[in-house]
Structure formats: structure tokens, C-alpha cells
Amino acid sequence: MAQTVTKDIIIGDLILIDRGIIPILMNAGMHCIGCPSSQGETLEEACMVHGMDTEALLKDINDYLASK
């Protein structure tokens, strides 16, 4: 069964689940994957800072994880 992530996951933890998520974040415009904020910022917080649609990005990530 594939793991499902929520908007409350820390970006750093999200990357630890599967490094294949990095290109999804980068393609969405979140280019600061390695910055210190990613170690304590939730996906929702990062989306808010970057002006992104959290639900759309979350769907892309969960679709990717489900396809594995």
C-alpha cells in the first residue's frame, strides 16, 4: 500500500519518504528544497510562502507515491 502524505508533513520529512518527490516540488516552483526552512516548514506553510495551491501539489505528490 502506498504512503499518503498530508499538508502537515515537514518538507524535510517528505523528501526522506522518496527523493523522487524533489522534481515534483521543483517543477511546481519550490526551488529551496535544501534550505534550512525546509527542515521545519510544513508543505502547507511552504506553499503559502511560495503562493502555491497546496491541494494541487499534494495531489501530484500522492499520485506519484500511489504509482510506485
mmCIF file of the N, C-alpha and C atoms, coordinates in Angstrom:
data_MODEL
# 
_entry.id   MODEL 
# 
loop_
_atom_site.group_PDB 
_atom_site.id 
_atom_site.type_symbol 
_atom_site.label_atom_id 
_atom_site.label_alt_id 
_atom_site.label_comp_id 
_atom_site.label_asym_id 
_atom_site.label_entity_id 
_atom_site.label_seq_id 
_atom_site.pdbx_PDB_ins_code 
_atom_site.Cartn_x 
_atom_site.Cartn_y 
_atom_site.Cartn_z 
_atom_site.occupancy 
_atom_site.B_iso_or_equiv 
_atom_site.pdbx_formal_charge 
_atom_site.auth_seq_id 
_atom_site.auth_comp_id 
_atom_site.auth_asym_id 
_atom_site.auth_atom_id 
_atom_site.pdbx_PDB_model_num 
ATOM 1   N N  . MET A 1 1  ? 0.848  -1.190 0.000   1.00 0.00 ? 1  MET A N  1 
ATOM 2   C CA . MET A 1 1  ? 0.000  0.000  0.000   1.00 0.00 ? 1  MET A CA 1 
ATOM 3   C C  . MET A 1 1  ? 0.884  1.240  0.000   1.00 0.00 ? 1  MET A C  1 
ATOM 4   N N  . ALA A 1 2  ? 0.595  2.172  -0.872  1.00 0.00 ? 2  ALA A N  1 
ATOM 5   C CA . ALA A 1 2  ? 1.384  3.392  -0.991  1.00 0.00 ? 2  ALA A CA 1 
ATOM 6   C C  . ALA A 1 2  ? 1.126  4.314  0.194   1.00 0.00 ? 2  ALA A C  1 
ATOM 7   N N  . GLN A 1 3  ? 2.156  5.029  0.561   1.00 0.00 ? 3  GLN A N  1 
ATOM 8   C CA . GLN A 1 3  ? 2.024  6.006  1.633   1.00 0.00 ? 3  GLN A CA 1 
ATOM 9   C C  . GLN A 1 3  ? 1.300  7.225  1.090   1.00 0.00 ? 3  GLN A C  1 
ATOM 10  N N  . THR A 1 4  ? 0.472  7.843  1.914   1.00 0.00 ? 4  THR A N  1 
ATOM 11  C CA . THR A 1 4  ? -0.217 9.075  1.559   1.00 0.00 ? 4  THR A CA 1 
ATOM 12  C C  . THR A 1 4  ? 0.283  10.158 2.498   1.00 0.00 ? 4  THR A C  1 
ATOM 13  N N  . VAL A 1 5  ? 0.594  11.316 1.939   1.00 0.00 ? 5  VAL A N  1 
ATOM 14  C CA . VAL A 1 5  ? 1.067  12.412 2.772   1.00 0.00 ? 5  VAL A CA 1 
ATOM 15  C C  . VAL A 1 5  ? -0.018 13.477 2.886   1.00 0.00 ? 5  VAL A C  1 
ATOM 16  N N  . THR A 1 6  ? 0.105  14.290 3.933   1.00 0.00 ? 6  THR A N  1 
ATOM 17  C CA . THR A 1 6  ? -0.845 15.375 4.173   1.00 0.00 ? 6  THR A CA 1 
ATOM 18  C C  . THR A 1 6  ? -0.111 16.705 4.135   1.00 0.00 ? 6  THR A C  1 
ATOM 19  N N  . LYS A 1 7  ? -0.865 17.771 4.162   1.00 0.00 ? 7  LYS A N  1 
ATOM 20  C CA . LYS A 1 7  ? -0.293 19.118 4.100   1.00 0.00 ? 7  LYS A CA 1 
ATOM 21  C C  . LYS A 1 7  ? 0.522  19.465 5.342   1.00 0.00 ? 7  LYS A C  1 
ATOM 22  N N  . ASP A 1 8  ? 0.392  18.667 6.390   1.00 0.00 ? 8  ASP A N  1 
ATOM 23  C CA . ASP A 1 8  ? 1.091  18.932 7.648   1.00 0.00 ? 8  ASP A CA 1 
ATOM 24  C C  . ASP A 1 8  ? 2.490  18.319 7.705   1.00 0.00 ? 8  ASP A C  1 
ATOM 25  N N  . ILE A 1 9  ? 2.897  17.604 6.673   1.00 0.00 ? 9  ILE A N  1 
ATOM 26  C CA . ILE A 1 9  ? 4.213  16.970 6.685   1.00 0.00 ? 9  ILE A CA 1 
ATOM 27  C C  . ILE A 1 9  ? 5.310  18.017 6.503   1.00 0.00 ? 9  ILE A C  1 
ATOM 28  N N  . ILE A 1 10 ? 6.408  17.845 7.217   1.00 0.00 ? 10 ILE A N  1 
ATOM 29  C CA . ILE A 1 10 ? 7.570  18.726 7.101   1.00 0.00 ? 10 ILE A CA 1 
ATOM 30  C C  . ILE A 1 10 ? 8.260  18.413 5.770   1.00 0.00 ? 10 ILE A C  1 
ATOM 31  N N  . ILE A 1 11 ? 8.670  19.456 5.049   1.00 0.00 ? 11 ILE A N  1 
ATOM 32  C CA . ILE A 1 11 ? 9.307  19.273 3.742   1.00 0.00 ? 11 ILE A CA 1 
ATOM 33  C C  . ILE A 1 11 ? 10.500 18.317 3.843   1.00 0.00 ? 11 ILE A C  1 
ATOM 34  N N  . GLY A 1 12 ? 11.331 18.480 4.844   1.00 0.00 ? 12 GLY A N  1 
ATOM 35  C CA . GLY A 1 12 ? 12.485 17.601 5.016   1.00 0.00 ? 12 GLY A CA 1 
ATOM 36  C C  . GLY A 1 12 ? 12.081 16.145 5.177   1.00 0.00 ? 12 GLY A C  1 
ATOM 37  N N  . ASP A 1 13 ? 10.984 15.895 5.903   1.00 0.00 ? 13 ASP A N  1 
ATOM 38  C CA . ASP A 1 13 ? 10.481 14.531 6.087   1.00 0.00 ? 13 ASP A CA 1 
ATOM 39  C C  . ASP A 1 13 ? 9.881  13.997 4.787   1.00 0.00 ? 13 ASP A C  1 
ATOM 40  N N  . LEU A 1 14 ? 9.244  14.867 4.040   1.00 0.00 ? 14 LEU A N  1 
ATOM 41  C CA . LEU A 1 14 ? 8.653  14.486 2.763   1.00 0.00 ? 14 LEU A CA 1 
ATOM 42  C C  . LEU A 1 14 ? 9.713  13.960 1.807   1.00 0.00 ? 14 LEU A C  1 
ATOM 43  N N  . ILE A 1 15 ? 10.834 14.630 1.763   1.00 0.00 ? 15 ILE A N  1 
ATOM 44  C CA . ILE A 1 15 ? 11.931 14.221 0.890   1.00 0.00 ? 15 ILE A CA 1 
ATOM 45  C C  . ILE A 1 15 ? 12.517 12.880 1.335   1.00 0.00 ? 15 ILE A C  1 
ATOM 46  N N  . LEU A 1 16 ? 12.513 12.632 2.639   1.00 0.00 ? 16 LEU A N  1 
ATOM 47  C CA . LEU A 1 16 ? 13.023 11.357 3.141   1.00 0.00 ? 16 LEU A CA 1 
ATOM 48  C C  . LEU A 1 16 ? 12.135 10.175 2.740   1.00 0.00 ? 16 LEU A C  1 
ATOM 49  N N  . ILE A 1 17 ? 10.863 10.434 2.518   1.00 0.00 ? 17 ILE A N  1 
ATOM 50  C CA . ILE A 1 17 ? 9.947  9.371  2.098   1.00 0.00 ? 17 ILE A CA 1 
ATOM 51  C C  . ILE A 1 17 ? 10.360 8.839  0.736   1.00 0.00 ? 17 ILE A C  1 
ATOM 52  N N  . ASP A 1 18 ? 10.652 9.772  -0.183  1.00 0.00 ? 18 ASP A N  1 
ATOM 53  C CA . ASP A 1 18 ? 11.030 9.370  -1.537  1.00 0.00 ? 18 ASP A CA 1 
ATOM 54  C C  . ASP A 1 18 ? 11.674 10.579 -2.220  1.00 0.00 ? 18 ASP A C  1 
ATOM 55  N N  . ARG A 1 19 ? 12.922 10.426 -2.598  1.00 0.00 ? 19 ARG A N  1 
ATOM 56  C CA . ARG A 1 19 ? 13.637 11.539 -3.248  1.00 0.00 ? 19 ARG A CA 1 
ATOM 57  C C  . ARG A 1 19 ? 13.047 11.893 -4.609  1.00 0.00 ? 19 ARG A C  1 
ATOM 58  N N  . GLY A 1 20 ? 12.206 11.032 -5.141  1.00 0.00 ? 20 GLY A N  1 
ATOM 59  C CA . GLY A 1 20 ? 11.528 11.315 -6.395  1.00 0.00 ? 20 GLY A CA 1 
ATOM 60  C C  . GLY A 1 20 ? 10.513 12.440 -6.269  1.00 0.00 ? 20 GLY A C  1 
ATOM 61  N N  . ILE A 1 21 ? 10.228 12.840 -5.050  1.00 0.00 ? 21 ILE A N  1 
ATOM 62  C CA . ILE A 1 21 ? 9.306  13.958 -4.809  1.00 0.00 ? 21 ILE A CA 1 
ATOM 63  C C  . ILE A 1 21 ? 9.997  15.290 -5.107  1.00 0.00 ? 21 ILE A C  1 
ATOM 64  N N  . ILE A 1 22 ? 11.314 15.312 -5.030  1.00 0.00 ? 22 ILE A N  1 
ATOM 65  C CA . ILE A 1 22 ? 12.055 16.556 -5.263  1.00 0.00 ? 22 ILE A CA 1 
ATOM 66  C C  . ILE A 1 22 ? 11.718 17.177 -6.615  1.00 0.00 ? 22 ILE A C  1 
ATOM 67  N N  . PRO A 1 23 ? 11.756 16.425 -7.726  1.00 0.00 ? 23 PRO A N  1 
ATOM 68  C CA . PRO A 1 23 ? 11.404 17.046 -9.007  1.00 0.00 ? 23 PRO A CA 1 
ATOM 69  C C  . PRO A 1 23 ? 9.970  17.587 -9.053  1.00 0.00 ? 23 PRO A C  1 
ATOM 70  N N  . ILE A 1 24 ? 9.060  16.944 -8.341  1.00 0.00 ? 24 ILE A N  1 
ATOM 71  C CA . ILE A 1 24 ? 7.674  17.433 -8.295  1.00 0.00 ? 24 ILE A CA 1 
ATOM 72  C C  . ILE A 1 24 ? 7.649  18.811 -7.639  1.00 0.00 ? 24 ILE A C  1 
ATOM 73  N N  . LEU A 1 25 ? 8.352  18.944 -6.516  1.00 0.00 ? 25 LEU A N  1 
ATOM 74  C CA . LEU A 1 25 ? 8.412  20.229 -5.820  1.00 0.00 ? 25 LEU A CA 1 
ATOM 75  C C  . LEU A 1 25 ? 9.100  21.282 -6.678  1.00 0.00 ? 25 LEU A C  1 
ATOM 76  N N  . MET A 1 26 ? 10.207 20.901 -7.295  1.00 0.00 ? 26 MET A N  1 
ATOM 77  C CA . MET A 1 26 ? 10.958 21.841 -8.133  1.00 0.00 ? 26 MET A CA 1 
ATOM 78  C C  . MET A 1 26 ? 10.126 22.298 -9.333  1.00 0.00 ? 26 MET A C  1 
ATOM 79  N N  . ASN A 1 27 ? 9.452  21.357 -9.986  1.00 0.00 ? 27 ASN A N  1 
ATOM 80  C CA . ASN A 1 27 ? 8.622  21.711 -11.148 1.00 0.00 ? 27 ASN A CA 1 
ATOM 81  C C  . ASN A 1 27 ? 7.457  22.613 -10.776 1.00 0.00 ? 27 ASN A C  1 
ATOM 82  N N  . ALA A 1 28 ? 7.017  22.513 -9.531  1.00 0.00 ? 28 ALA A N  1 
ATOM 83  C CA . ALA A 1 28 ? 5.926  23.364 -9.058  1.00 0.00 ? 28 ALA A CA 1 
ATOM 84  C C  . ALA A 1 28 ? 6.413  24.766 -8.699  1.00 0.00 ? 28 ALA A C  1 
ATOM 85  N N  . GLY A 1 29 ? 7.741  24.945 -8.632  1.00 0.00 ? 29 GLY A N  1 
ATOM 86  C CA . GLY A 1 29 ? 8.297  26.258 -8.308  1.00 0.00 ? 29 GLY A CA 1 
ATOM 87  C C  . GLY A 1 29 ? 8.913  26.364 -6.934  1.00 0.00 ? 29 GLY A C  1 
ATOM 88  N N  . MET A 1 30 ? 8.994  25.258 -6.218  1.00 0.00 ? 30 MET A N  1 
ATOM 89  C CA . MET A 1 30 ? 9.586  25.255 -4.888  1.00 0.00 ? 30 MET A CA 1 
ATOM 90  C C  . MET A 1 30 ? 11.057 24.835 -5.030  1.00 0.00 ? 30 MET A C  1 
ATOM 91  N N  . HIS A 1 31 ? 11.918 25.821 -5.238  1.00 0.00 ? 31 HIS A N  1 
ATOM 92  C CA . HIS A 1 31 ? 13.319 25.552 -5.549  1.00 0.00 ? 31 HIS A CA 1 
ATOM 93  C C  . HIS A 1 31 ? 14.246 25.560 -4.331  1.00 0.00 ? 31 HIS A C  1 
ATOM 94  N N  . CYS A 1 32 ? 13.724 25.786 -3.164  1.00 0.00 ? 32 CYS A N  1 
ATOM 95  C CA . CYS A 1 32 ? 14.574 25.876 -1.969  1.00 0.00 ? 32 CYS A CA 1 
ATOM 96  C C  . CYS A 1 32 ? 14.499 24.596 -1.140  1.00 0.00 ? 32 CYS A C  1 
ATOM 97  N N  . ILE A 1 33 ? 14.520 23.468 -1.803  1.00 0.00 ? 33 ILE A N  1 
ATOM 98  C CA . ILE A 1 33 ? 14.382 22.177 -1.140  1.00 0.00 ? 33 ILE A CA 1 
ATOM 99  C C  . ILE A 1 33 ? 15.453 21.964 -0.069  1.00 0.00 ? 33 ILE A C  1 
ATOM 100 N N  . GLY A 1 34 ? 16.660 22.420 -0.316  1.00 0.00 ? 34 GLY A N  1 
ATOM 101 C CA . GLY A 1 34 ? 17.750 22.207 0.629   1.00 0.00 ? 34 GLY A CA 1 
ATOM 102 C C  . GLY A 1 34 ? 17.938 23.330 1.632   1.00 0.00 ? 34 GLY A C  1 
ATOM 103 N N  . CYS A 1 35 ? 17.092 24.345 1.599   1.00 0.00 ? 35 CYS A N  1 
ATOM 104 C CA . CYS A 1 35 ? 17.286 25.471 2.512   1.00 0.00 ? 35 CYS A CA 1 
ATOM 105 C C  . CYS A 1 35 ? 16.923 25.065 3.944   1.00 0.00 ? 35 CYS A C  1 
ATOM 106 N N  . PRO A 1 36 ? 17.460 25.763 4.924   1.00 0.00 ? 36 PRO A N  1 
ATOM 107 C CA . PRO A 1 36 ? 17.185 25.411 6.323   1.00 0.00 ? 36 PRO A CA 1 
ATOM 108 C C  . PRO A 1 36 ? 15.696 25.415 6.681   1.00 0.00 ? 36 PRO A C  1 
ATOM 109 N N  . SER A 1 37 ? 14.919 26.261 6.043   1.00 0.00 ? 37 SER A N  1 
ATOM 110 C CA . SER A 1 37 ? 13.486 26.306 6.348   1.00 0.00 ? 37 SER A CA 1 
ATOM 111 C C  . SER A 1 37 ? 12.791 24.993 6.041   1.00 0.00 ? 37 SER A C  1 
ATOM 112 N N  . SER A 1 38 ? 13.305 24.256 5.057   1.00 0.00 ? 38 SER A N  1 
ATOM 113 C CA . SER A 1 38 ? 12.651 23.006 4.668   1.00 0.00 ? 38 SER A CA 1 
ATOM 114 C C  . SER A 1 38 ? 12.707 21.964 5.775   1.00 0.00 ? 38 SER A C  1 
ATOM 115 N N  . GLN A 1 39 ? 13.578 22.151 6.730   1.00 0.00 ? 39 GLN A N  1 
ATOM 116 C CA . GLN A 1 39 ? 13.704 21.193 7.830   1.00 0.00 ? 39 GLN A CA 1 
ATOM 117 C C  . GLN A 1 39 ? 12.657 21.408 8.917   1.00 0.00 ? 39 GLN A C  1 
ATOM 118 N N  . GLY A 1 40 ? 11.947 22.536 8.871   1.00 0.00 ? 40 GLY A N  1 
ATOM 119 C CA . GLY A 1 40 ? 10.943 22.791 9.900   1.00 0.00 ? 40 GLY A CA 1 
ATOM 120 C C  . GLY A 1 40 ? 9.636  23.329 9.366   1.00 0.00 ? 40 GLY A C  1 
ATOM 121 N N  . GLU A 1 41 ? 9.538  23.455 8.062   1.00 0.00 ? 41 GLU A N  1 
ATOM 122 C CA . GLU A 1 41 ? 8.359  24.038 7.433   1.00 0.00 ? 41 GLU A CA 1 
ATOM 123 C C  . GLU A 1 41 ? 7.466  22.937 6.866   1.00 0.00 ? 41 GLU A C  1 
ATOM 124 N N  . THR A 1 42 ? 6.173  23.045 7.110   1.00 0.00 ? 42 THR A N  1 
ATOM 125 C CA . THR A 1 42 ? 5.248  22.065 6.555   1.00 0.00 ? 42 THR A CA 1 
ATOM 126 C C  . THR A 1 42 ? 5.023  22.343 5.074   1.00 0.00 ? 42 THR A C  1 
ATOM 127 N N  . LEU A 1 43 ? 4.474  21.366 4.395   1.00 0.00 ? 43 LEU A N  1 
ATOM 128 C CA . LEU A 1 43 ? 4.140  21.544 2.982   1.00 0.00 ? 43 LEU A CA 1 
ATOM 129 C C  . LEU A 1 43 ? 3.163  22.708 2.823   1.00 0.00 ? 43 LEU A C  1 
ATOM 130 N N  . GLU A 1 44 ? 2.197  22.789 3.697   1.00 0.00 ? 44 GLU A N  1 
ATOM 131 C CA . GLU A 1 44 ? 1.216  23.869 3.640   1.00 0.00 ? 44 GLU A CA 1 
ATOM 132 C C  . GLU A 1 44 ? 1.886  25.237 3.825   1.00 0.00 ? 44 GLU A C  1 
ATOM 133 N N  . GLU A 1 45 ? 2.791  25.346 4.793   1.00 0.00 ? 45 GLU A N  1 
ATOM 134 C CA . GLU A 1 45 ? 3.485  26.616 5.037   1.00 0.00 ? 45 GLU A CA 1 
ATOM 135 C C  . GLU A 1 45 ? 4.347  27.002 3.834   1.00 0.00 ? 45 GLU A C  1 
ATOM 136 N N  . ALA A 1 46 ? 5.050  26.027 3.279   1.00 0.00 ? 46 ALA A N  1 
ATOM 137 C CA . ALA A 1 46 ? 5.910  26.299 2.127   1.00 0.00 ? 46 ALA A CA 1 
ATOM 138 C C  . ALA A 1 46 ? 5.076  26.743 0.924   1.00 0.00 ? 46 ALA A C  1 
ATOM 139 N N  . CYS A 1 47 ? 3.935  26.103 0.718   1.00 0.00 ? 47 CYS A N  1 
ATOM 140 C CA . CYS A 1 47 ? 3.055  26.500 -0.378  1.00 0.00 ? 47 CYS A CA 1 
ATOM 141 C C  . CYS A 1 47 ? 2.542  27.919 -0.182  1.00 0.00 ? 47 CYS A C  1 
ATOM 142 N N  . MET A 1 48 ? 2.207  28.259 1.049   1.00 0.00 ? 48 MET A N  1 
ATOM 143 C CA . MET A 1 48 ? 1.721  29.602 1.337   1.00 0.00 ? 48 MET A CA 1 
ATOM 144 C C  . MET A 1 48 ? 2.808  30.633 1.023   1.00 0.00 ? 48 MET A C  1 
ATOM 145 N N  . VAL A 1 49 ? 4.042  30.369 1.438   1.00 0.00 ? 49 VAL A N  1 
ATOM 146 C CA . VAL A 1 49 ? 5.158  31.287 1.206   1.00 0.00 ? 49 VAL A CA 1 
ATOM 147 C C  . VAL A 1 49 ? 5.418  31.461 -0.291  1.00 0.00 ? 49 VAL A C  1 
ATOM 148 N N  . HIS A 1 50 ? 5.270  30.364 -1.050  1.00 0.00 ? 50 HIS A N  1 
ATOM 149 C CA . HIS A 1 50 ? 5.567  30.388 -2.478  1.00 0.00 ? 50 HIS A CA 1 
ATOM 150 C C  . HIS A 1 50 ? 4.346  30.683 -3.341  1.00 0.00 ? 50 HIS A C  1 
ATOM 151 N N  . GLY A 1 51 ? 3.192  30.922 -2.711  1.00 0.00 ? 51 GLY A N  1 
ATOM 152 C CA . GLY A 1 51 ? 1.979  31.241 -3.457  1.00 0.00 ? 51 GLY A CA 1 
ATOM 153 C C  . GLY A 1 51 ? 1.458  30.086 -4.288  1.00 0.00 ? 51 GLY A C  1 
ATOM 154 N N  . MET A 1 52 ? 1.584  28.879 -3.754  1.00 0.00 ? 52 MET A N  1 
ATOM 155 C CA . MET A 1 52 ? 1.168  27.672 -4.473  1.00 0.00 ? 52 MET A CA 1 
ATOM 156 C C  . MET A 1 52 ? -0.135 27.121 -3.920  1.00 0.00 ? 52 MET A C  1 
ATOM 157 N N  . ASP A 1 53 ? -0.815 26.350 -4.745  1.00 0.00 ? 53 ASP A N  1 
ATOM 158 C CA . ASP A 1 53 ? -2.027 25.651 -4.352  1.00 0.00 ? 53 ASP A CA 1 
ATOM 159 C C  . ASP A 1 53 ? -1.621 24.368 -3.628  1.00 0.00 ? 53 ASP A C  1 
ATOM 160 N N  . THR A 1 54 ? -1.799 24.338 -2.324  1.00 0.00 ? 54 THR A N  1 
ATOM 161 C CA . THR A 1 54 ? -1.388 23.192 -1.508  1.00 0.00 ? 54 THR A CA 1 
ATOM 162 C C  . THR A 1 54 ? -2.072 21.910 -1.950  1.00 0.00 ? 54 THR A C  1 
ATOM 163 N N  . GLU A 1 55 ? -3.359 21.970 -2.197  1.00 0.00 ? 55 GLU A N  1 
ATOM 164 C CA . GLU A 1 55 ? -4.114 20.761 -2.548  1.00 0.00 ? 55 GLU A CA 1 
ATOM 165 C C  . GLU A 1 55 ? -3.669 20.194 -3.892  1.00 0.00 ? 55 GLU A C  1 
ATOM 166 N N  . ALA A 1 56 ? -3.372 21.048 -4.854  1.00 0.00 ? 56 ALA A N  1 
ATOM 167 C CA . ALA A 1 56 ? -2.920 20.583 -6.168  1.00 0.00 ? 56 ALA A CA 1 
ATOM 168 C C  . ALA A 1 56 ? -1.553 19.907 -6.051  1.00 0.00 ? 56 ALA A C  1 
ATOM 169 N N  . LEU A 1 57 ? -0.643 20.511 -5.300  1.00 0.00 ? 57 LEU A N  1 
ATOM 170 C CA . LEU A 1 57 ? 0.682  19.933 -5.121  1.00 0.00 ? 57 LEU A CA 1 
ATOM 171 C C  . LEU A 1 57 ? 0.590  18.628 -4.340  1.00 0.00 ? 57 LEU A C  1 
ATOM 172 N N  . LEU A 1 58 ? -0.236 18.605 -3.332  1.00 0.00 ? 58 LEU A N  1 
ATOM 173 C CA . LEU A 1 58 ? -0.436 17.392 -2.534  1.00 0.00 ? 58 LEU A CA 1 
ATOM 174 C C  . LEU A 1 58 ? -0.983 16.261 -3.411  1.00 0.00 ? 58 LEU A C  1 
ATOM 175 N N  . LYS A 1 59 ? -1.894 16.582 -4.303  1.00 0.00 ? 59 LYS A N  1 
ATOM 176 C CA . LYS A 1 59 ? -2.431 15.574 -5.225  1.00 0.00 ? 59 LYS A CA 1 
ATOM 177 C C  . LYS A 1 59 ? -1.324 15.023 -6.119  1.00 0.00 ? 59 LYS A C  1 
ATOM 178 N N  . ASP A 1 60 ? -0.483 15.908 -6.657  1.00 0.00 ? 60 ASP A N  1 
ATOM 179 C CA . ASP A 1 60 ? 0.616  15.454 -7.512  1.00 0.00 ? 60 ASP A CA 1 
ATOM 180 C C  . ASP A 1 60 ? 1.555  14.518 -6.755  1.00 0.00 ? 60 ASP A C  1 
ATOM 181 N N  . ILE A 1 61 ? 1.871  14.873 -5.517  1.00 0.00 ? 61 ILE A N  1 
ATOM 182 C CA . ILE A 1 61 ? 2.773  14.053 -4.703  1.00 0.00 ? 61 ILE A CA 1 
ATOM 183 C C  . ILE A 1 61 ? 2.138  12.700 -4.397  1.00 0.00 ? 61 ILE A C  1 
ATOM 184 N N  . ASN A 1 62 ? 0.894  12.714 -3.974  1.00 0.00 ? 62 ASN A N  1 
ATOM 185 C CA . ASN A 1 62 ? 0.217  11.460 -3.625  1.00 0.00 ? 62 ASN A CA 1 
ATOM 186 C C  . ASN A 1 62 ? -0.039 10.592 -4.850  1.00 0.00 ? 62 ASN A C  1 
ATOM 187 N N  . ASP A 1 63 ? -0.306 11.208 -5.995  1.00 0.00 ? 63 ASP A N  1 
ATOM 188 C CA . ASP A 1 63 ? -0.443 10.444 -7.245  1.00 0.00 ? 63 ASP A CA 1 
ATOM 189 C C  . ASP A 1 63 ? 0.884  9.749  -7.573  1.00 0.00 ? 63 ASP A C  1 
ATOM 190 N N  . TYR A 1 64 ? 1.990  10.481 -7.409  1.00 0.00 ? 64 TYR A N  1 
ATOM 191 C CA . TYR A 1 64 ? 3.309  9.904  -7.649  1.00 0.00 ? 64 TYR A CA 1 
ATOM 192 C C  . TYR A 1 64 ? 3.552  8.721  -6.713  1.00 0.00 ? 64 TYR A C  1 
ATOM 193 N N  . LEU A 1 65 ? 3.281  8.900  -5.435  1.00 0.00 ? 65 LEU A N  1 
ATOM 194 C CA . LEU A 1 65 ? 3.520  7.820  -4.462  1.00 0.00 ? 65 LEU A CA 1 
ATOM 195 C C  . LEU A 1 65 ? 2.632  6.613  -4.739  1.00 0.00 ? 65 LEU A C  1 
ATOM 196 N N  . ALA A 1 66 ? 1.409  6.851  -5.179  1.00 0.00 ? 66 ALA A N  1 
ATOM 197 C CA . ALA A 1 66 ? 0.488  5.751  -5.476  1.00 0.00 ? 66 ALA A CA 1 
ATOM 198 C C  . ALA A 1 66 ? 0.911  4.966  -6.715  1.00 0.00 ? 66 ALA A C  1 
ATOM 199 N N  . SER A 1 67 ? 1.654  5.620  -7.598  1.00 0.00 ? 67 SER A N  1 
ATOM 200 C CA . SER A 1 67 ? 2.072  4.971  -8.838  1.00 0.00 ? 67 SER A CA 1 
ATOM 201 C C  . SER A 1 67 ? 3.282  4.068  -8.653  1.00 0.00 ? 67 SER A C  1 
ATOM 202 N N  . LYS A 1 68 ? 3.893  4.117  -7.497  1.00 0.00 ? 68 LYS A N  1 
ATOM 203 C CA . LYS A 1 68 ? 5.109  3.338  -7.246  1.00 0.00 ? 68 LYS A CA 1 
ATOM 204 C C  . LYS A 1 68 ? 4.792  1.912  -6.873  1.00 0.00 ? 68 LYS A C  1 
# 
